[in-house]
């Protein structure tokens, strides 16, 4: 009974928070001068993500690769002219919660599976903030997504994605799809690796179930603890080189995150 009441409160809270924040963001975005719109969008997505993570009892700790608390994971590197470098944030993928985690930490855009666009409320929010949607079974969709990612990286934006392509139930980092790394190589952008681990025994894993079942289980849970370990930026090289280096880095960061979240 308690779990069902907790779930109802959180799901209704998700709807309420999104229903209130989304039109406020749309109004603020419409009034903002074009140079300020990226900043306005990032501020909104980070606040929205933080509100939902808090609502669902997600306790998160962010560390750098050395294990020190990472207080500013969203800091930017700049090029020789002082402009922001585009940044491709890549992480392992274990839960729908991952999306909120990377958006809270880094802002920017997310590369997402195409069906997210049709999800109630969340899909509307994703479309409004410029999420890049891709149907991995459609080669034209994949090519279009690569071009969109490259364009945003060239303009100094952050794009967050999960290059394993789907969620998995354990810490093994599966092979990375190459598309986004092609975009990063074309745009000469940094690749920022991130490792995510949920406390052993949590109900965060999203694997072989519907999104509704996954959301319900997370909503019923008393809370979930998660660690993010943020690595050093990777720059230069071919798409193959970037993918290989990122995979190695993410694997090590997941091991680091596992040790911290379960200690």
N, C-alpha and C positions, 0 to 999 in steps of 0.2 A: 504493500500500500504506500509506504513512504517513497519507494523508488518511483512509483507511478506519479505521485504528486510532484516529486522533484522533476521528473521528466516533463510533465505538463507545464510547470512553471518556467522551465528553461526554454522549451520550444515556443511557448507564447512570448517569452522575453525576446527570443531571436526575432520573431515577427515584429514585435513592438519596436525594438531598437532599429531594425532595418527600415521599417515603415516611417519612422520619424527622421532618421539620419539621412536617408537617401534623397528625399525632396529638399532638405536643407542644403545638402551638398550640391544638388542640381542648381538651386538658386544662387549659391555662392559662386559656383563655377561660371554661371551665365554672367555674373557681374564682374568677375575678375578679368583684368587685362590679360591678353594672350600669354605674355611672358610669365605670368604668375600661376597659370592653370596647372602646370605640373606640380608645383608646390602645394596648391590647394588640394589636388587629388591625392597626393601622398599623405598629407595631413589627415584627410578624411579616411582613407583606407587604413591607416595605422590606428586611428582612434576607433574606427568600427571594429577592426580585428581585435584590438585590446579589450573592447567592451564585451565582445562575444566570448573571448577566451576566459575572461573573469566570470562571466555569467555561467559558463559550463564547468567552472572549478578547475581550470587548467593552470597548474603551478609550473612556471617555466623558469629555467636558469640558463643563461647564455654565457658561454666561455670562449676564450680564444684558444688557439691550438696548444698553448702551453698549459692550459688549465686555469688561467687567471680569469676572474669575472670580466666579461666583456660589456662595458658600460655604453659603448657607442658603436655597435656593429654596423650602423648605417653610414659611417664616415666614408667620404669619397676620396679616391685618388684623382689627381688632375694631370692633364697633359702639359706639354712644354709651353703652351699659350695660357695656361691657367684655367682652362675649361675642364669641366667634369668629364671623366672618361666613362664611356658606356660600361655597364657592369652586368654580367650574366651570373645570377646566383643559382647554383645547382645543388640539389640535396637529394638524399634518399627519400623514398615515399612509403609511409606506413599507415597513414590515417588522413581523413579529411581535415583533421586539425592542423596538419602540416601547412595548409594554405594560409590559415590565420597566423601561424607562427612566423612564416617568412614575410608576410605582408606587414605584420607589426614590427619586425626587426629591420626590414629593408625598404618597405614601400615599393613603389614602381608598379609594373604590370606583371601579370601571371600568364603563362602559356598553359592552357587548360584543354581537356578533352571537350569535344564539341557539344556533348549532351548537357553539360553544365548550363549552357545558355537557356535551356528550357526548364530548369529547376525553379520551383516557386520562390519568389523573393530574392534568394541568393543569386539566381540566374539574372534577374533584373539588375541587381547591384553590380554583378560581374560585367554585364554589357555596358552599364553606364560609366564604369571607370576604365574602359578600354582594354579589357581582357582579350588576349589573342586566343581564338579557338581553333583547334585542329582536329580533323578526323583522320586518325592514323591509318585507316583503311583506304583513304582516298589520296592518291599521289598529288593531284592538283591542290588539294587542301594543304598537304604537307609543304609543297613548294611555296604556296602563298604565305603560310605561317613563317617559313624561313625568311622570306623577304620582309615580312612585317617585323620580325625580331631584329633583323639586321638594320632596318631603317631606324628603329627606336634606339638601338645601341649606338648608331652613328650620331644620333642627336643627344647623346650623353645620358640616356635614361637607364633605369634598372629594369631588367626582365628576370623574373623568378620562375624556375621550372624544375620538374622532376624527371630527369632524363632516362630513368628506368622505364618510363612509359605508363606504368600502372602501380598499384600498391601491392606490397608483399608482407607476409606475416612475421618476418624475422630480420636479423641484423645483416644478413648477407646482401651485399650490394650487387645487384644484377648488372649485366652489360648495359652501357649507355647508348641510347639512340643518337646518331651523329648529327641530326638536322640542326639543332641549336648551336652546335660547335662550328658548323659551317658558317652560320650567321655571325658568331663571335669572331671567327678568323677574318671574314670579309670586312667587318666593322672595326677590326683591331681593338676589340674591347677586352677588358679584364674578365676572367672567369673566377668567381668567388665560391669555393667549395664549402659546404655546410653538412655536418653530420647530425642526425636527429635520433634520439633513443627515448622511448617511453619506459617508465619503471616496470620491471617484470611483474606480471600479474594484472596490469592495467587492462581496461576494456577499450583501448584506443584503436586497436588494429582494425583496418578496413580490408576485408579479404573474402571474396566469394559470397557476398551478400548485397542486398539492395542498399541504396543510400538511406532510405527511410529506416531500415532495420539498424543500420550503423548509427544514424543520428539518435534513434531511440535508446540504444544501448549506452551511448556516451551520455545522453541526457539523464539516464537513470543512475549513472555511476556517482558515488559520493565525490569523486575528484580524480584528477590524473596529474601525475608529475612527469615532466619532460625536460630533457637537457638538449640544448643546441650547442655544438662546438663549431666555431667559425675559423676557417683556415686562412692562410695568406693568399692574396690574389695571384692568379696564374696568368701570365701574359706571353704573347708571341707564339709562333709556331703554326703548323697546319691544324685543320680541324681534327685530324686523327691524333696529333700530338696533344692537343688541348683535351680531347675526350679521355685519352689514356691517363694523363696527369690528373685530371679531375677525378676520375674513377679511383685512382690510387689514394688521392687525398681524402675523398669522401669516405672511403672504407676505413682509413685510419681515424678519421674524426668520429665516425660512428662508434668505433671501439672506445675512444676517449669518452664520448658521451655516455655510453653504456656504463663504464666504470664510475662515472660521476653520479648518474641518476640512481644507481643501485647501491651506492656505498652506504 
